[in-house]
Amino acid sequence: ACFPTHWVQPGSTTELFVVAMASVRFVLGCAVALTAPHGDLLGSHRPGCCAQIVFAPPDQVASIAPQMRRSATMHVEGYFSARDVSNLRPLRQAQSIYSQLLEHDRNAEDPQQLIETLGSAAEVAALLGLDSQAERLFAELLALPTCSHDRTLASQPSCAAYAGGKLAVLRRSAGKSSDVAAAVEAAKAKGVTWTEALQLPPDHLSGLYAKAVWPAEDVPVARRLAEAFEDIVEEFKRLEAAAKRGKRLKWQATPDFFLRAHGSGKWDEIMLKGGSWEREPCRVMERLCDLLRDIREIVGPGQHGGKDLGVPGRVAFLRMSPGTVLRPHTANWNGRLNVHLPIRVPEGCEWSGCGGIQVGDEPLLQWKLGVPIVFDDSFVHAAVLPAEASGERIVLHVSVWHPEIVAHTPADTPGWASGG
């Protein structure tokens, strides 16, 4: 474990303790970046070893701001690497850094730097569950004249879309309906192209038909999964047994672990396909992987408006334990649909309902064994499995292209089949 970053006044008892601990780390062969009160760098930092320790009296933040930004980034990256929503210490340390940087950046003549610091500070506050603070910061960001819809990099969303969407989601979570509309309109006034009140992805593809929940019979992949339900369940039993042995397969926290509300239940996954197909899970789930590999809506590169979009997403088994709450959120873009095939639901919930997914203003989508759910995750959505549920919920999650996205494959790829 790395020794945390501390922000202390020079000459204090705390400073002496930090310097002593840093010396111990050097003795142990772990180089720590020490910045003295006058800003001189006294050591170097080895990635993955120890966090920077920076002394930052208010009047000298400017001289060591780059080191502070690197240290804050390192703490946030450590949080995401651990995939543990209860590990808040790195976020609190980053929050302390960003609060000092904000005081400096608000008075500096660098509008782009202020945008970046406000965005980072707001994200950290949201991750910590400090929704009121995050809302204030995102509102401040959206109100900046320099927070526009211009996209310097095509691969990144605009400031206006990013801040407006985050602000609207936070306000919806707090039950501030009228304020949600105000955030959306403020972003649209800057050029953001959203057309639906609760479809708020940072990267919005214009012209696609928008619908929060789709009939499963209208989505070919959902129909095929429903038809193969019994076979999928039988194969999954072998996958689950292998995961219990824990040698080559195991349940892992999802990449979106941070969406789980603090103190709520477990949410993890066994992934079959991320950027590529996973060898070991597909060795066990051979028939399912063979079925999905031949469906272009899952694996085919997509295009829209002459723009290459890559592939739609991933394939995974998602497990949720009783008491799990996933906070309201949106996907980064609106080019895909998510298909969920429930393969295990708590006893007594097969048809009576036991929690579910709330997408936009649609009725709650309840998990029913073997019945696919299809939804557009660019709409604000959340999920819950009540603590009183009698058991866990497991779904097969498959991301597919939006029906109006042209899915294709290079001409030299053999064995291509339609998913229709």
Backbone hydrogen bonds, N-H to C=O, Kabsch-Sander energy under -0.5 kcal/mol:
donor,donor_aa,acceptor,acceptor_aa,energy
8,V,6,H,-0.6
12,S,9,Q,-1.7
16,L,12,S,-1.8
17,F,13,T,-2.0
18,V,14,T,-2.5
19,V,15,E,-2.8
20,A,16,L,-2.2
21,M,17,F,-2.5
22,A,18,V,-2.7
23,S,19,V,-2.2
24,V,20,A,-1.9
25,R,21,M,-2.1
26,F,22,A,-2.1
27,V,23,S,-2.3
28,L,24,V,-1.9
29,G,26,F,-1.7
30,C,25,R,-2.9
31,A,29,G,-0.6
34,L,32,V,-0.9
35,T,53,I,-1.3
36,A,34,L,-0.6
36,A,40,D,-2.2
39,G,36,A,-2.7
42,L,34,L,-3.9
42,L,40,D,-0.6
43,G,34,L,-0.7
46,R,31,A,-1.2
49,C,46,R,-2.0
50,C,46,R,-0.7
51,A,3,F,-0.8
53,I,33,A,-2.6
54,V,6,H,-0.6
54,V,52,Q,-0.5
55,F,35,T,-1.2
56,A,54,V,-0.6
60,Q,57,P,-2.6
61,V,58,P,-1.1
64,I,60,Q,-1.0
64,I,61,V,-0.7
65,A,61,V,-0.7
65,A,62,A,-0.6
68,M,64,I,-2.1
69,R,65,A,-2.7
70,R,66,P,-2.2
71,S,67,Q,-2.4
72,A,68,M,-2.5
73,T,69,R,-2.5
74,M,70,R,-2.2
75,H,71,S,-2.0
76,V,72,A,-2.2
77,E,73,T,-2.6
78,G,74,M,-2.1
79,Y,75,H,-1.9
80,F,76,V,-2.2
81,S,77,E,-2.4
82,A,78,G,-1.8
83,R,79,Y,-1.2
84,D,79,Y,-0.7
87,N,84,D,-1.7
88,L,86,S,-1.7
92,R,88,L,-2.4
93,Q,89,R,-2.1
94,A,90,P,-2.4
95,Q,91,L,-2.7
96,S,92,R,-2.0
97,I,93,Q,-1.8
98,Y,94,A,-2.8
99,S,95,Q,-2.2
100,Q,96,S,-1.3
101,L,97,I,-2.4
102,L,98,Y,-2.7
103,E,99,S,-1.3
104,H,100,Q,-1.5
105,D,101,L,-3.5
106,R,102,L,-2.4
107,N,104,H,-1.0
108,A,104,H,-0.6
108,A,105,D,-0.5
110,D,108,A,-0.8
114,L,110,D,-1.9
115,I,111,P,-2.0
116,E,112,Q,-2.1
117,T,113,Q,-2.5
118,L,114,L,-2.8
119,G,115,I,-2.4
120,S,116,E,-2.3
121,A,117,T,-2.8
122,A,118,L,-2.6
123,E,119,G,-2.3
124,V,120,S,-2.3
125,A,121,A,-2.2
126,A,122,A,-2.3
127,L,123,E,-2.4
128,L,124,V,-1.8
129,G,126,A,-1.3
130,L,125,A,-2.7
131,D,129,G,-1.6
134,A,130,L,-2.7
135,E,131,D,-2.8
136,R,132,S,-2.1
137,L,133,Q,-2.2
138,F,134,A,-2.7
139,A,135,E,-2.3
140,E,136,R,-2.2
141,L,137,L,-2.3
142,L,138,F,-2.7
143,A,139,A,-1.8
144,L,140,E,-0.7
144,L,141,L,-1.2
147,C,144,L,-1.6
148,S,146,T,-1.4
149,H,190,K,-0.6
152,T,150,D,-0.7
156,Q,153,L,-1.9
158,S,202,P,-0.5
159,C,148,S,-0.6
160,A,148,S,-2.4
162,Y,158,S,-2.2
163,A,159,C,-3.0
164,G,160,A,-2.4
165,G,161,A,-2.1
166,K,162,Y,-2.1
167,L,163,A,-2.5
168,A,164,G,-2.3
169,V,165,G,-2.2
170,L,166,K,-2.2
171,R,167,L,-2.3
172,R,168,A,-2.3
173,S,169,V,-2.3
174,A,170,L,-1.4
175,G,172,R,-1.6
176,K,171,R,-2.9
177,S,175,G,-1.2
180,V,176,K,-1.8
181,A,177,S,-1.6
182,A,178,S,-1.6
183,A,179,D,-2.0
184,V,180,V,-2.3
185,E,181,A,-2.7
186,A,182,A,-2.2
187,A,183,A,-1.9
188,K,184,V,-2.5
189,A,185,E,-2.1
190,K,186,A,-0.6
190,K,187,A,-1.0
191,G,188,K,-1.8
192,V,187,A,-1.8
199,Q,196,E,-1.0
200,L,198,L,-0.8
200,L,378,S,-1.3
203,D,332,N,-2.6
204,H,202,P,-0.8
205,L,203,D,-0.6
206,S,204,H,-0.7
208,L,205,L,-0.9
211,K,209,Y,-0.5
214,W,374,V,-2.2
218,D,215,P,-1.8
219,V,216,A,-1.6
222,A,219,V,-0.7
223,R,219,V,-1.7
224,R,220,P,-2.3
225,L,221,V,-2.3
226,A,222,A,-2.1
227,E,223,R,-2.1
228,A,224,R,-1.5
229,F,226,A,-1.2
232,I,228,A,-2.5
233,V,229,F,-2.4
234,E,230,E,-2.1
235,E,231,D,-2.4
236,F,232,I,-2.6
237,K,233,V,-1.6
238,R,234,E,-0.9
238,R,235,E,-0.6
239,L,235,E,-1.7
240,E,236,F,-3.1
241,A,237,K,-1.9
242,A,238,R,-2.1
243,A,239,L,-2.3
244,K,240,E,-1.9
245,R,241,A,-1.5
246,G,242,A,-1.4
247,K,242,A,-0.6
252,Q,269,E,-2.6
254,T,267,W,-0.9
257,F,254,T,-1.6
259,L,256,D,-2.3
260,R,257,F,-1.9
261,A,325,V,-3.1
264,S,261,A,-2.1
265,G,323,G,-1.3
268,D,319,R,-2.0
269,E,252,Q,-2.9
270,I,317,F,-1.8
272,L,315,V,-2.6
273,K,315,V,-2.3
274,G,276,S,-2.2
278,E,272,L,-3.4
282,C,278,E,-1.7
283,R,279,R,-1.4
284,V,280,E,-1.5
285,M,281,P,-3.0
286,E,284,V,-0.6
289,C,285,M,-2.5
290,D,286,E,-2.4
291,L,287,R,-2.1
292,L,288,L,-2.5
293,R,289,C,-2.5
294,D,290,D,-0.7
294,D,291,L,-0.7
295,I,292,L,-1.7
296,R,294,D,-0.7
296,R,417,A,-0.8
298,I,295,I,-1.8
299,V,295,I,-1.9
300,G,296,R,-2.1
302,G,310,G,-2.3
303,Q,406,V,-1.5
304,H,307,K,-1.8
307,K,304,H,-1.7
309,L,302,G,-3.0
310,G,302,G,-0.5
315,V,273,K,-2.2
316,A,397,H,-2.2
317,F,270,I,-2.6
318,L,316,A,-0.6
318,L,395,V,-2.7
319,R,268,D,-3.1
320,M,393,R,-2.7
321,S,266,K,-2.5
323,G,385,L,-2.6
324,T,321,S,-1.3
324,T,385,L,-0.7
326,L,383,A,-3.2
327,R,259,L,-2.8
327,R,325,V,-0.6
329,H,381,H,-1.8
331,A,377,D,-2.5
334,N,203,D,-0.7
337,L,400,V,-2.8
338,N,375,F,-3.1
339,V,398,V,-2.9
340,H,338,N,-0.5
340,H,373,I,-3.0
341,L,339,V,-0.5
341,L,396,L,-2.2
343,I,394,I,-2.5
344,R,394,I,-1.6
349,C,346,P,-2.0
353,G,349,C,-1.0
354,C,355,G,-0.7
356,G,384,V,-2.0
357,I,365,L,-2.3
358,Q,382,A,-2.7
359,V,357,I,-0.6
360,G,358,Q,-0.5
360,G,380,V,-3.5
362,E,359,V,-2.2
365,L,357,I,-3.2
366,Q,364,L,-0.8
368,K,366,Q,-0.5
370,G,342,P,-2.8
371,V,368,K,-2.6
373,I,340,H,-2.5
374,V,214,W,-0.5
375,F,338,N,-2.1
376,D,212,A,-2.7
377,D,375,F,-0.7
379,F,376,D,-1.6
380,V,198,L,-2.5
381,H,329,H,-2.4
382,A,358,Q,-1.9
383,A,326,L,-1.4
384,V,356,G,-2.0
385,L,324,T,-2.4
389,A,386,P,-1.9
393,R,320,M,-2.7
394,I,344,R,-2.4
395,V,318,L,-2.1
396,L,341,L,-2.4
397,H,316,A,-3.6
397,H,395,V,-0.7
398,V,339,V,-2.5
398,V,396,L,-0.5
399,S,314,R,-1.8
400,V,337,L,-2.8
401,W,297,E,-1.9
402,H,335,G,-2.5
405,I,402,H,-2.6
406,V,303,Q,-1.9
407,A,405,I,-0.9
408,H,301,P,-2.5
413,T,410,P,-2.1
